[in-house]
């Protein structure tokens, strides 16, 4: 078997291209949080919380299942720092208007407001 010996300039150029590719395609954590916040602002919620769990098989996402008239919606609250996920309990009614960060949670006669903040 013949061993191929690559020129040093070829190896250096290859490493440079690989590093440039990763730098160009890297997204900072704040950019990822901002994109997720913009997506979550566009969601409208009006339903009942039927399940809440941390999905250990999927990057430990804080996952909420909300049953609405049109079906079941899965909401991921990993970046939220308002305490909404910790407060929610199965059976709570959850309301949110599209385009607003205000989430209203009704539990029995209690009503609590949370503003999504990432």
C-alpha positions as CSV (number, residue, x, y, z in Angstrom):
1,X,0.0,0.0,0.0
2,X,1.3,3.4,-1.0
3,X,1.1,6.3,1.5
4,X,0.1,9.6,0.0
5,X,2.2,12.5,1.2
6,X,0.3,15.8,0.9
7,X,2.2,19.1,0.5
8,X,2.2,21.3,3.6
9,X,0.5,24.2,1.7
10,X,-2.4,21.9,0.8
11,X,-2.9,20.8,4.4
12,X,-2.7,24.4,5.6
13,X,-5.1,25.6,3.0
14,X,-7.6,22.8,3.8
15,X,-7.5,23.7,7.5
16,X,-8.0,27.3,6.7
17,X,-11.1,26.6,4.6
18,X,-12.5,24.3,7.4
19,X,-12.0,27.0,10.1
20,X,-13.5,29.7,7.8
21,X,-16.5,27.5,7.1
22,X,-17.2,27.0,10.8
23,X,-16.7,30.6,11.7
24,X,-19.0,31.7,8.9
25,X,-21.8,29.3,9.8
26,X,-21.6,29.7,13.6
27,X,-24.5,31.4,15.4
28,X,-24.0,33.0,18.7
29,X,-26.3,31.8,21.6
30,X,-28.0,35.3,21.7
31,X,-28.9,35.0,18.0
32,X,-30.4,31.6,18.6
33,X,-32.4,32.9,21.6
34,X,-33.6,35.9,19.6
35,X,-34.8,33.7,16.7
36,X,-36.7,31.4,19.1
37,X,-38.3,34.4,20.8
38,X,-39.4,35.9,17.5
39,X,-41.0,32.5,16.6
40,X,-42.7,32.2,20.0
41,X,-44.2,35.7,19.8
42,X,-46.1,34.7,16.6
43,X,-47.8,31.7,18.4
44,X,-51.3,32.1,19.6
45,X,-52.4,30.0,22.6
46,X,-55.9,29.3,23.9
47,X,-56.1,25.9,25.5
48,X,-55.6,23.5,28.3
49,X,-52.2,22.2,29.5
50,X,-52.4,18.4,29.1
51,X,-48.7,17.5,29.7
52,X,-45.5,19.1,30.9
53,X,-42.1,17.4,31.0
54,X,-38.4,17.7,30.3
55,X,-37.6,15.8,27.2
56,X,-34.4,14.0,28.1
57,X,-34.2,12.3,24.7
58,X,-34.3,15.7,22.8
59,X,-31.7,18.0,24.4
60,X,-33.6,18.2,27.7
61,X,-36.2,20.7,26.2
62,X,-38.8,22.0,28.6
63,X,-41.9,20.8,26.7
64,X,-45.5,21.7,27.2
65,X,-48.4,20.0,25.4
66,X,-51.4,22.4,25.0
67,X,-54.8,21.1,23.7
68,X,-56.6,23.7,21.6
69,X,-59.7,23.6,19.5
70,X,-57.6,23.0,16.4
71,X,-55.4,20.2,17.9
72,X,-52.5,19.7,20.3
73,X,-49.7,22.2,20.2
74,X,-46.2,21.5,21.5
75,X,-44.5,24.5,23.1
76,X,-40.8,24.4,23.9
77,X,-39.8,26.8,26.8
78,X,-36.1,26.1,27.0
79,X,-35.0,29.7,26.7
80,X,-37.8,31.4,28.7
81,X,-36.6,32.9,32.0
82,X,-39.9,34.2,33.3
83,X,-40.6,31.1,35.4
84,X,-43.6,30.0,33.3
85,X,-42.5,26.4,32.9
86,X,-41.9,26.0,36.6
87,X,-45.3,27.5,37.5
88,X,-47.4,25.5,35.0
89,X,-49.4,22.5,36.1
90,X,-51.4,20.0,34.1
91,X,-55.0,21.2,33.9
92,X,-54.0,24.9,33.7
93,X,-55.7,27.1,31.0
94,X,-53.1,29.0,29.0
95,X,-53.8,32.1,26.9
96,X,-51.5,34.1,24.6
97,X,-52.4,36.6,21.8
98,X,-50.3,36.3,18.6
99,X,-47.7,39.1,18.5
100,X,-47.6,39.6,22.3
101,X,-45.2,38.2,24.9
102,X,-47.9,38.1,27.6
103,X,-49.0,34.7,28.7
104,X,-52.0,34.3,31.0
105,X,-52.3,31.2,33.1
106,X,-55.6,30.4,34.8
107,X,-55.7,27.8,37.6
108,X,-59.1,27.5,39.2
109,X,-60.0,31.1,40.4
110,X,-56.3,32.2,40.2
111,X,-55.0,34.1,37.3
112,X,-51.2,34.8,36.8
113,X,-49.4,36.7,34.1
114,X,-46.0,36.0,32.6
115,X,-44.0,37.9,30.0
116,X,-41.9,35.7,27.9
117,X,-38.3,36.8,28.2
118,X,-35.4,35.0,26.6
